[in-house]
Amino acid sequence: MANEDLRTAQAGKNDEFYTQYHDIEVEMNAYLEYNPDVFRGKTILLPCDDPEWSNFTKYFAAKFDA
């Protein structure tokens, strides 16, 4: 059964995983609660192929000034 699911996913044309905006927000808030200056002065590389559709890009663009 599980092997069947993997084969179906492998054959699917739109089988991509996108990290949800909410998940990014929760994870980043955990870092910032631990140390509010953890990202200050740092360069952040975003794991995305298309910045126009990336939730990582959307999140960091919205929170850039903060």
PDB file with one MODEL, atoms N, CA, C and O in Angstrom:
MODEL        1
ATOM      1  N   MET A   1       0.831  -1.195   0.000  1.00  0.00           N
ATOM      2  CA  MET A   1       0.000   0.000   0.000  1.00  0.00           C
ATOM      3  C   MET A   1       0.873   1.256   0.000  1.00  0.00           C
ATOM      4  O   MET A   1       0.674   2.149  -0.823  1.00  0.00           O
ATOM      5  N   ALA A   2       1.840   1.328   0.920  1.00  0.00           N
ATOM      6  CA  ALA A   2       2.689   2.515   0.988  1.00  0.00           C
ATOM      7  C   ALA A   2       3.503   2.676  -0.292  1.00  0.00           C
ATOM      8  O   ALA A   2       3.686   3.790  -0.783  1.00  0.00           O
ATOM      9  N   ASN A   3       3.988   1.565  -0.826  1.00  0.00           N
ATOM     10  CA  ASN A   3       4.755   1.606  -2.063  1.00  0.00           C
ATOM     11  C   ASN A   3       3.884   2.135  -3.203  1.00  0.00           C
ATOM     12  O   ASN A   3       4.366   2.863  -4.071  1.00  0.00           O
ATOM     13  N   GLU A   4       2.627   1.773  -3.199  1.00  0.00           N
ATOM     14  CA  GLU A   4       1.684   2.254  -4.202  1.00  0.00           C
ATOM     15  C   GLU A   4       1.538   3.777  -4.120  1.00  0.00           C
ATOM     16  O   GLU A   4       1.505   4.462  -5.142  1.00  0.00           O
ATOM     17  N   ASP A   5       1.452   4.293  -2.900  1.00  0.00           N
ATOM     18  CA  ASP A   5       1.338   5.737  -2.698  1.00  0.00           C
ATOM     19  C   ASP A   5       2.583   6.464  -3.202  1.00  0.00           C
ATOM     20  O   ASP A   5       2.487   7.538  -3.797  1.00  0.00           O
ATOM     21  N   LEU A   6       3.743   5.873  -2.961  1.00  0.00           N
ATOM     22  CA  LEU A   6       4.992   6.493  -3.431  1.00  0.00           C
ATOM     23  C   LEU A   6       5.042   6.515  -4.952  1.00  0.00           C
ATOM     24  O   LEU A   6       5.473   7.501  -5.551  1.00  0.00           O
ATOM     25  N   ARG A   7       4.603   5.436  -5.569  1.00  0.00           N
ATOM     26  CA  ARG A   7       4.607   5.390  -7.040  1.00  0.00           C
ATOM     27  C   ARG A   7       3.626   6.413  -7.620  1.00  0.00           C
ATOM     28  O   ARG A   7       3.911   7.053  -8.632  1.00  0.00           O
ATOM     29  N   THR A   8       2.486   6.557  -6.977  1.00  0.00           N
ATOM     30  CA  THR A   8       1.510   7.548  -7.427  1.00  0.00           C
ATOM     31  C   THR A   8       2.080   8.957  -7.293  1.00  0.00           C
ATOM     32  O   THR A   8       1.922   9.780  -8.194  1.00  0.00           O
ATOM     33  N   ALA A   9       2.737   9.233  -6.177  1.00  0.00           N
ATOM     34  CA  ALA A   9       3.336  10.551  -5.961  1.00  0.00           C
ATOM     35  C   ALA A   9       4.461  10.804  -6.955  1.00  0.00           C
ATOM     36  O   ALA A   9       4.613  11.916  -7.462  1.00  0.00           O
ATOM     37  N   GLN A  10       5.238   9.783  -7.228  1.00  0.00           N
ATOM     38  CA  GLN A  10       6.348   9.921  -8.169  1.00  0.00           C
ATOM     39  C   GLN A  10       5.831  10.237  -9.570  1.00  0.00           C
ATOM     40  O   GLN A  10       6.450  11.011 -10.300  1.00  0.00           O
ATOM     41  N   ALA A  11       4.721   9.653  -9.942  1.00  0.00           N
ATOM     42  CA  ALA A  11       4.160   9.856 -11.273  1.00  0.00           C
ATOM     43  C   ALA A  11       3.384  11.168 -11.380  1.00  0.00           C
ATOM     44  O   ALA A  11       3.132  11.641 -12.488  1.00  0.00           O
ATOM     45  N   GLY A  12       3.005  11.758 -10.258  1.00  0.00           N
ATOM     46  CA  GLY A  12       2.208  12.987 -10.267  1.00  0.00           C
ATOM     47  C   GLY A  12       2.977  14.168 -10.828  1.00  0.00           C
ATOM     48  O   GLY A  12       4.173  14.319 -10.580  1.00  0.00           O
ATOM     49  N   LYS A  13       2.288  14.998 -11.579  1.00  0.00           N
ATOM     50  CA  LYS A  13       2.953  16.147 -12.196  1.00  0.00           C
ATOM     51  C   LYS A  13       3.135  17.298 -11.215  1.00  0.00           C
ATOM     52  O   LYS A  13       4.106  18.045 -11.334  1.00  0.00           O
ATOM     53  N   ASN A  14       2.240  17.465 -10.257  1.00  0.00           N
ATOM     54  CA  ASN A  14       2.314  18.577  -9.320  1.00  0.00           C
ATOM     55  C   ASN A  14       2.620  18.087  -7.907  1.00  0.00           C
ATOM     56  O   ASN A  14       2.003  18.538  -6.942  1.00  0.00           O
ATOM     57  N   ASP A  15       3.550  17.186  -7.791  1.00  0.00           N
ATOM     58  CA  ASP A  15       3.883  16.626  -6.494  1.00  0.00           C
ATOM     59  C   ASP A  15       5.058  17.390  -5.884  1.00  0.00           C
ATOM     60  O   ASP A  15       6.187  16.900  -5.867  1.00  0.00           O
ATOM     61  N   GLU A  16       4.782  18.581  -5.391  1.00  0.00           N
ATOM     62  CA  GLU A  16       5.802  19.389  -4.744  1.00  0.00           C
ATOM     63  C   GLU A  16       5.330  19.746  -3.363  1.00  0.00           C
ATOM     64  O   GLU A  16       4.128  19.815  -3.103  1.00  0.00           O
ATOM     65  N   PHE A  17       6.274  19.975  -2.473  1.00  0.00           N
ATOM     66  CA  PHE A  17       5.952  20.334  -1.096  1.00  0.00           C
ATOM     67  C   PHE A  17       6.242  21.817  -0.909  1.00  0.00           C
ATOM     68  O   PHE A  17       7.330  22.296  -1.228  1.00  0.00           O
ATOM     69  N   TYR A  18       5.268  22.526  -0.394  1.00  0.00           N
ATOM     70  CA  TYR A  18       5.444  23.933  -0.095  1.00  0.00           C
ATOM     71  C   TYR A  18       5.282  24.147   1.397  1.00  0.00           C
ATOM     72  O   TYR A  18       4.279  23.736   1.980  1.00  0.00           O
ATOM     73  N   THR A  19       6.247  24.779   2.011  1.00  0.00           N
ATOM     74  CA  THR A  19       6.155  25.082   3.431  1.00  0.00           C
ATOM     75  C   THR A  19       5.092  26.152   3.624  1.00  0.00           C
ATOM     76  O   THR A  19       5.106  27.181   2.949  1.00  0.00           O
ATOM     77  N   GLN A  20       4.194  25.909   4.524  1.00  0.00           N
ATOM     78  CA  GLN A  20       3.090  26.821   4.779  1.00  0.00           C
ATOM     79  C   GLN A  20       3.586  28.073   5.504  1.00  0.00           C
ATOM     80  O   GLN A  20       4.496  28.006   6.330  1.00  0.00           O
ATOM     81  N   TYR A  21       2.980  29.206   5.185  1.00  0.00           N
ATOM     82  CA  TYR A  21       3.336  30.491   5.798  1.00  0.00           C
ATOM     83  C   TYR A  21       3.231  30.393   7.321  1.00  0.00           C
ATOM     84  O   TYR A  21       4.108  30.872   8.040  1.00  0.00           O
ATOM     85  N   HIS A  22       2.168  29.778   7.801  1.00  0.00           N
ATOM     86  CA  HIS A  22       1.954  29.649   9.246  1.00  0.00           C
ATOM     87  C   HIS A  22       3.089  28.864   9.908  1.00  0.00           C
ATOM     88  O   HIS A  22       3.526  29.220  11.003  1.00  0.00           O
ATOM     89  N   ASP A  23       3.564  27.814   9.263  1.00  0.00           N
ATOM     90  CA  ASP A  23       4.662  27.018   9.818  1.00  0.00           C
ATOM     91  C   ASP A  23       5.948  27.833   9.911  1.00  0.00           C
ATOM     92  O   ASP A  23       6.694  27.715  10.884  1.00  0.00           O
ATOM     93  N   ILE A  24       6.201  28.648   8.912  1.00  0.00           N
ATOM     94  CA  ILE A  24       7.381  29.520   8.925  1.00  0.00           C
ATOM     95  C   ILE A  24       7.263  30.511  10.070  1.00  0.00           C
ATOM     96  O   ILE A  24       8.222  30.733  10.809  1.00  0.00           O
ATOM     97  N   GLU A  25       6.091  31.105  10.215  1.00  0.00           N
ATOM     98  CA  GLU A  25       5.849  32.092  11.254  1.00  0.00           C
ATOM     99  C   GLU A  25       6.040  31.496  12.651  1.00  0.00           C
ATOM    100  O   GLU A  25       6.655  32.125  13.512  1.00  0.00           O
ATOM    101  N   VAL A  26       5.524  30.306  12.876  1.00  0.00           N
ATOM    102  CA  VAL A  26       5.664  29.641  14.177  1.00  0.00           C
ATOM    103  C   VAL A  26       7.131  29.369  14.483  1.00  0.00           C
ATOM    104  O   VAL A  26       7.597  29.634  15.591  1.00  0.00           O
ATOM    105  N   GLU A  27       7.854  28.846  13.511  1.00  0.00           N
ATOM    106  CA  GLU A  27       9.269  28.527  13.717  1.00  0.00           C
ATOM    107  C   GLU A  27      10.095  29.794  13.978  1.00  0.00           C
ATOM    108  O   GLU A  27      10.933  29.818  14.879  1.00  0.00           O
ATOM    109  N   MET A  28       9.855  30.834  13.191  1.00  0.00           N
ATOM    110  CA  MET A  28      10.607  32.079  13.374  1.00  0.00           C
ATOM    111  C   MET A  28      10.300  32.720  14.718  1.00  0.00           C
ATOM    112  O   MET A  28      11.199  33.252  15.369  1.00  0.00           O
ATOM    113  N   ASN A  29       9.048  32.677  15.138  1.00  0.00           N
ATOM    114  CA  ASN A  29       8.689  33.230  16.449  1.00  0.00           C
ATOM    115  C   ASN A  29       9.392  32.490  17.573  1.00  0.00           C
ATOM    116  O   ASN A  29       9.765  33.103  18.573  1.00  0.00           O
ATOM    117  N   ALA A  30       9.579  31.192  17.431  1.00  0.00           N
ATOM    118  CA  ALA A  30      10.295  30.411  18.450  1.00  0.00           C
ATOM    119  C   ALA A  30      11.749  30.894  18.550  1.00  0.00           C
ATOM    120  O   ALA A  30      12.276  31.048  19.652  1.00  0.00           O
ATOM    121  N   TYR A  31      12.389  31.129  17.413  1.00  0.00           N
ATOM    122  CA  TYR A  31      13.760  31.652  17.422  1.00  0.00           C
ATOM    123  C   TYR A  31      13.808  33.034  18.069  1.00  0.00           C
ATOM    124  O   TYR A  31      14.684  33.310  18.888  1.00  0.00           O
ATOM    125  N   LEU A  32      12.871  33.893  17.702  1.00  0.00           N
ATOM    126  CA  LEU A  32      12.873  35.271  18.195  1.00  0.00           C
ATOM    127  C   LEU A  32      12.524  35.360  19.678  1.00  0.00           C
ATOM    128  O   LEU A  32      13.001  36.258  20.372  1.00  0.00           O
ATOM    129  N   GLU A  33      11.703  34.442  20.168  1.00  0.00           N
ATOM    130  CA  GLU A  33      11.413  34.421  21.605  1.00  0.00           C
ATOM    131  C   GLU A  33      12.645  34.009  22.396  1.00  0.00           C
ATOM    132  O   GLU A  33      12.886  34.514  23.493  1.00  0.00           O
ATOM    133  N   TYR A  34      13.415  33.097  21.840  1.00  0.00           N
ATOM    134  CA  TYR A  34      14.636  32.642  22.502  1.00  0.00           C
ATOM    135  C   TYR A  34      15.688  33.739  22.531  1.00  0.00           C
ATOM    136  O   TYR A  34      16.339  33.956  23.552  1.00  0.00           O
ATOM    137  N   ASN A  35      15.855  34.439  21.391  1.00  0.00           N
ATOM    138  CA  ASN A  35      16.844  35.513  21.290  1.00  0.00           C
ATOM    139  C   ASN A  35      16.359  36.519  20.246  1.00  0.00           C
ATOM    140  O   ASN A  35      16.463  36.255  19.048  1.00  0.00           O
ATOM    141  N   PRO A  36      15.835  37.661  20.676  1.00  0.00           N
ATOM    142  CA  PRO A  36      15.292  38.649  19.717  1.00  0.00           C
ATOM    143  C   PRO A  36      16.312  39.157  18.699  1.00  0.00           C
ATOM    144  O   PRO A  36      15.917  39.637  17.636  1.00  0.00           O
ATOM    145  N   ASP A  37      17.593  39.069  18.987  1.00  0.00           N
ATOM    146  CA  ASP A  37      18.624  39.567  18.074  1.00  0.00           C
ATOM    147  C   ASP A  37      19.290  38.461  17.262  1.00  0.00           C
ATOM    148  O   ASP A  37      20.338  38.687  16.658  1.00  0.00           O
ATOM    149  N   VAL A  38      18.703  37.286  17.241  1.00  0.00           N
ATOM    150  CA  VAL A  38      19.339  36.141  16.600  1.00  0.00           C
ATOM    151  C   VAL A  38      19.634  36.377  15.110  1.00  0.00           C
ATOM    152  O   VAL A  38      20.613  35.840  14.592  1.00  0.00           O
ATOM    153  N   PHE A  39      18.822  37.157  14.425  1.00  0.00           N
ATOM    154  CA  PHE A  39      19.034  37.392  12.992  1.00  0.00           C
ATOM    155  C   PHE A  39      19.586  38.773  12.671  1.00  0.00           C
ATOM    156  O   PHE A  39      19.839  39.076  11.505  1.00  0.00           O
ATOM    157  N   ARG A  40      19.774  39.603  13.665  1.00  0.00           N
ATOM    158  CA  ARG A  40      20.253  40.962  13.422  1.00  0.00           C
ATOM    159  C   ARG A  40      21.665  40.934  12.832  1.00  0.00           C
ATOM    160  O   ARG A  40      22.582  40.331  13.391  1.00  0.00           O
ATOM    161  N   GLY A  41      21.811  41.604  11.686  1.00  0.00           N
ATOM    162  CA  GLY A  41      23.109  41.683  11.025  1.00  0.00           C
ATOM    163  C   GLY A  41      23.484  40.431  10.246  1.00  0.00           C
ATOM    164  O   GLY A  41      24.621  40.300   9.792  1.00  0.00           O
ATOM    165  N   LYS A  42      22.543  39.515  10.089  1.00  0.00           N
ATOM    166  CA  LYS A  42      22.822  38.256   9.403  1.00  0.00           C
ATOM    167  C   LYS A  42      22.277  38.294   7.976  1.00  0.00           C
ATOM    168  O   LYS A  42      21.361  39.056   7.667  1.00  0.00           O
ATOM    169  N   THR A  43      22.846  37.472   7.131  1.00  0.00           N
ATOM    170  CA  THR A  43      22.323  37.255   5.791  1.00  0.00           C
ATOM    171  C   THR A  43      21.523  35.969   5.825  1.00  0.00           C
ATOM    172  O   THR A  43      22.004  34.940   6.299  1.00  0.00           O
ATOM    173  N   ILE A  44      20.304  36.029   5.323  1.00  0.00           N
ATOM    174  CA  ILE A  44      19.429  34.859   5.344  1.00  0.00           C
ATOM    175  C   ILE A  44      19.235  34.376   3.915  1.00  0.00           C
ATOM    176  O   ILE A  44      18.774  35.127   3.056  1.00  0.00           O
ATOM    177  N   LEU A  45      19.586  33.126   3.664  1.00  0.00           N
ATOM    178  CA  LEU A  45      19.395  32.518   2.358  1.00  0.00           C
ATOM    179  C   LEU A  45      18.055  31.794   2.369  1.00  0.00           C
ATOM    180  O   LEU A  45      17.808  30.943   3.225  1.00  0.00           O
ATOM    181  N   LEU A  46      17.203  32.131   1.425  1.00  0.00           N
ATOM    182  CA  LEU A  46      15.859  31.564   1.399  1.00  0.00           C
ATOM    183  C   LEU A  46      15.800  30.337   0.492  1.00  0.00           C
ATOM    184  O   LEU A  46      16.231  30.392  -0.660  1.00  0.00           O
ATOM    185  N   PRO A  47      15.268  29.233   1.009  1.00  0.00           N
ATOM    186  CA  PRO A  47      15.182  28.006   0.217  1.00  0.00           C
ATOM    187  C   PRO A  47      13.984  28.032  -0.725  1.00  0.00           C
ATOM    188  O   PRO A  47      12.931  27.473  -0.420  1.00  0.00           O
ATOM    189  N   CYS A  48      14.153  28.683  -1.866  1.00  0.00           N
ATOM    190  CA  CYS A  48      13.026  28.765  -2.796  1.00  0.00           C
ATOM    191  C   CYS A  48      13.535  28.808  -4.231  1.00  0.00           C
ATOM    192  O   CYS A  48      14.616  29.322  -4.518  1.00  0.00           O
ATOM    193  N   ASP A  49      12.719  28.250  -5.120  1.00  0.00           N
ATOM    194  CA  ASP A  49      13.030  28.284  -6.547  1.00  0.00           C
ATOM    195  C   ASP A  49      12.436  29.512  -7.219  1.00  0.00           C
ATOM    196  O   ASP A  49      13.027  30.069  -8.144  1.00  0.00           O
ATOM    197  N   ASP A  50      11.269  29.929  -6.752  1.00  0.00           N
ATOM    198  CA  ASP A  50      10.565  31.058  -7.352  1.00  0.00           C
ATOM    199  C   ASP A  50      10.168  32.034  -6.255  1.00  0.00           C
ATOM    200  O   ASP A  50       9.192  31.789  -5.546  1.00  0.00           O
ATOM    201  N   PRO A  51      10.897  33.133  -6.096  1.00  0.00           N
ATOM    202  CA  PRO A  51      10.613  34.061  -5.002  1.00  0.00           C
ATOM    203  C   PRO A  51       9.221  34.680  -5.043  1.00  0.00           C
ATOM    204  O   PRO A  51       8.723  35.140  -4.016  1.00  0.00           O
ATOM    205  N   GLU A  52       8.590  34.698  -6.200  1.00  0.00           N
ATOM    206  CA  GLU A  52       7.246  35.274  -6.272  1.00  0.00           C
ATOM    207  C   GLU A  52       6.197  34.377  -5.631  1.00  0.00           C
ATOM    208  O   GLU A  52       5.142  34.859  -5.218  1.00  0.00           O
ATOM    209  N   TRP A  53       6.473  33.071  -5.543  1.00  0.00           N
ATOM    210  CA  TRP A  53       5.514  32.123  -4.963  1.00  0.00           C
ATOM    211  C   TRP A  53       5.969  31.604  -3.609  1.00  0.00           C
ATOM    212  O   TRP A  53       5.210  30.909  -2.935  1.00  0.00           O
ATOM    213  N   SER A  54       7.177  31.921  -3.200  1.00  0.00           N
ATOM    214  CA  SER A  54       7.738  31.357  -1.979  1.00  0.00           C
ATOM    215  C   SER A  54       7.137  31.989  -0.726  1.00  0.00           C
ATOM    216  O   SER A  54       7.087  33.212  -0.599  1.00  0.00           O
ATOM    217  N   ASN A  55       6.686  31.151   0.188  1.00  0.00           N
ATOM    218  CA  ASN A  55       6.193  31.657   1.471  1.00  0.00           C
ATOM    219  C   ASN A  55       7.339  32.195   2.317  1.00  0.00           C
ATOM    220  O   ASN A  55       7.133  33.086   3.141  1.00  0.00           O
ATOM    221  N   PHE A  56       8.547  31.663   2.125  1.00  0.00           N
ATOM    222  CA  PHE A  56       9.710  32.201   2.838  1.00  0.00           C
ATOM    223  C   PHE A  56       9.943  33.655   2.434  1.00  0.00           C
ATOM    224  O   PHE A  56      10.148  34.515   3.290  1.00  0.00           O
ATOM    225  N   THR A  57       9.912  33.927   1.128  1.00  0.00           N
ATOM    226  CA  THR A  57      10.109  35.284   0.633  1.00  0.00           C
ATOM    227  C   THR A  57       9.011  36.207   1.134  1.00  0.00           C
ATOM    228  O   THR A  57       9.287  37.328   1.561  1.00  0.00           O
ATOM    229  N   LYS A  58       7.771  35.745   1.085  1.00  0.00           N
ATOM    230  CA  LYS A  58       6.651  36.560   1.558  1.00  0.00           C
ATOM    231  C   LYS A  58       6.807  36.900   3.038  1.00  0.00           C
ATOM    232  O   LYS A  58       6.592  38.042   3.444  1.00  0.00           O
ATOM    233  N   TYR A  59       7.180  35.907   3.840  1.00  0.00           N
ATOM    234  CA  TYR A  59       7.335  36.128   5.270  1.00  0.00           C
ATOM    235  C   TYR A  59       8.431  37.155   5.562  1.00  0.00           C
ATOM    236  O   TYR A  59       8.210  38.123   6.290  1.00  0.00           O
ATOM    237  N   PHE A  60       9.611  36.933   4.987  1.00  0.00           N
ATOM    238  CA  PHE A  60      10.729  37.835   5.287  1.00  0.00           C
ATOM    239  C   PHE A  60      10.533  39.226   4.695  1.00  0.00           C
ATOM    240  O   PHE A  60      11.005  40.207   5.269  1.00  0.00           O
ATOM    241  N   ALA A  61       9.856  39.329   3.574  1.00  0.00           N
ATOM    242  CA  ALA A  61       9.563  40.642   3.011  1.00  0.00           C
ATOM    243  C   ALA A  61       8.593  41.405   3.927  1.00  0.00           C
ATOM    244  O   ALA A  61       8.746  42.609   4.134  1.00  0.00           O
ATOM    245  N   ALA A  62       7.612  40.707   4.464  1.00  0.00           N
ATOM    246  CA  ALA A  62       6.628  41.347   5.353  1.00  0.00           C
ATOM    247  C   ALA A  62       7.263  41.745   6.676  1.00  0.00           C
ATOM    248  O   ALA A  62       6.845  42.733   7.279  1.00  0.00           O
ATOM    249  N   LYS A  63       8.257  41.005   7.142  1.00  0.00           N
ATOM    250  CA  LYS A  63       8.862  41.248   8.456  1.00  0.00           C
ATOM    251  C   LYS A  63      10.243  41.905   8.367  1.00  0.00           C
ATOM    252  O   LYS A  63      10.968  41.955   9.361  1.00  0.00           O
ATOM    253  N   PHE A  64      10.608  42.404   7.191  1.00  0.00           N
ATOM    254  CA  PHE A  64      11.972  42.914   6.982  1.00  0.00           C
ATOM    255  C   PHE A  64      12.353  44.003   7.989  1.00  0.00           C
ATOM    256  O   PHE A  64      13.428  43.941   8.584  1.00  0.00           O
ATOM    257  N   ASP A  65      11.501  44.979   8.180  1.00  0.00           N
ATOM    258  CA  ASP A  65      11.832  46.089   9.077  1.00  0.00           C
ATOM    259  C   ASP A  65      11.896  45.661  10.539  1.00  0.00           C
ATOM    260  O   ASP A  65      12.636  46.248  11.328  1.00  0.00           O
ATOM    261  N   ALA A  66      11.138  44.661  10.894  1.00  0.00           N
ATOM    262  CA  ALA A  66      11.129  44.188  12.298  1.00  0.00           C
ATOM    263  C   ALA A  66      12.433  43.485  12.590  1.00  0.00           C
ATOM    264  O   ALA A  66      12.641  43.010  13.706  1.00  0.00           O
TER     265      ALA A  66
ENDMDL
END
